Amino acid sequence: MDKGSEDGLNLEALVRLWERRRPAPDLLPGRHHFDIPDLKPWLGWINICDVVQGPTRRYRMRLIGSQVAEIEKGNNTGRFLDEVFPPHQYPAVQADYDQALKIKGPVISRRMVPTPGGIQHMLTKLVLPLAGDGQNIDKFLVLLHFRLPKPDDPLL
């Protein structure tokens, strides 16, 4: 499977949009650089996640896409990721956000995940860091796409 496409969702196009929204080559785009029409091809699969600094950095879901909420059988808007995922799953979830913070760039991952209905799905996750001031990451634009696995699915 092409890293840039996921069941008709063009991940490379979303990354290119994120790149075009950078106010300067050395600055990151902020949430204010994106309008709903910009994200129309990915709506339903898009989440917005806040970076909450404190004694321990945490990630809070600000917005959950409708397709994601349907698959997850609930809307986790306002909840912290470490409250949503059990302790044995959270490190894998957290790693993509931590990596995007570290490299200040896009992170894509694929892995099999259980859903609340007990069915294993292939999850493709694209994490794009956002910085209201262009430098300090305060949010993530996250595309989460779930689908039933195929026998020839490669993992990243």
N, C-alpha and C positions, 0 to 999 in steps of 0.2 A: 504494500500500500504506500502510496506517495505521502511523504510527511506533510505535504501542503494541502491535502484534501481529506475530508472526513465526511463520507456520505453526502456529498454536495456542498459541504461547508468549506470554503476556501480559506484555510488557515493562513496561507502565505499572503493573501489579500488583506487579512486583518492585521498581520504584522506590518505590511507595507503602509496601511492606513495609519497605524501607530507611529511608524517612522516619519511619515509626512506631517504628522501633527506635532512633531518636536519643534519647539520654537527656535532652536538653534542646534547645530550638530552636537554640542556638548551638554545640552539640556534635555530633560525628559518632558514629555507632554503631561499635562494635568487633566483631571476629569473635565474641566471647563473647555478643553480643546475638542471635545466630542459632542455631537448632537445626536439625538435619536435617529434621524434619517441616515446618518453616517453608518450606524450599526445595524440597519434594517436586515441585511442578509443573515445576521447572527442572532437577532433578537430571539428570545426564548431560551437560548443557550448561554447568554451573557450574565455574569454575576459581577457585582462590584464589592470589593473587600477592603475594609479599612485596616491600616496598620496602627495598632494601639501601643504606644510606648509606655513603659513603666518598669518596675523591677524585673518583670519578664515581658518580653515583646509578645503580643497576642494579635490574632487576626479575627476581626468581626465582620460578619456578612451584612453589608448595607443593603444590597439588592440581590434577589434571586430570580433568575430567568424562569418563565412559566414552564418550559419543557423540563428544566432541571427539577423544579418543585414537584411536577407530576411524577417523575421517575423516583424521586426521593420520598414520595408520598407525604409531603409536608413542606412548609415554607420556613426555612431557618433564618429569615431576615432578622437582624438584630442580635443573633446569637454568635458567640465565639466558637471558632472551629474546634477548640479543645473541649467544648461542651457538647458538640455535635457528634464527634467521633470518639469511639472507645480508645483507651490508652494504648492498646496494641496496634491500632490503625493510625493514630494521630501522627507519629513520626514520618510516615510516608507522605501524608497529606501536607504537613508542615514543610517538608524538604523542598518542594517546588517553590514555595513562597520565599523561603530563606535563600535559595539559589538566585531567584530574581532580584532580591535585595542586594545580594553580594555582587552580581555581575551588572546590575542596573540595566538589564535587558531581558528579552523574551526567554521563557523557559517552556518547553513542550515535553509532555510525558504521556505514556500510554501504559495502562496496566489493567488487569482484571480486578473488578471490585464487586462485592456483594451489594445488592440494593435491599431496601427494607422488605420488599416482597420475597426475598430469599433467592432471587435469580442473579446469577453472575452476569455482569455486563463488561464490555470493553469500554474503559473510560479514556478519552483523549482530553488532556487538560493543557490549555495554553494560558500562561500567566504573563501579563504585560504590566510592568510597573508604571505608576503614575506619580507625579510630584507637582503639587500645586505651585510650588516656588521654582520648579524646574530642576531642583537638586535633591531635595529630601523626600524620599518615597513615603507617601502617606496613604496611598490606595493602590489597588490592583484592579485592572480590567481582566476578568478571567472568563475564558470560554471553557465550559464543561460540556462534553458531548458523550452521551451514553448510547450504546447499541449492543445488540446481541453479538457474541463473538462469532468469528468465522474460523474455520480450521487453519487457514493460512495466515492468520494475523501475526505480523511481526511486532515485537515490543521494542521501544526505543531504549 
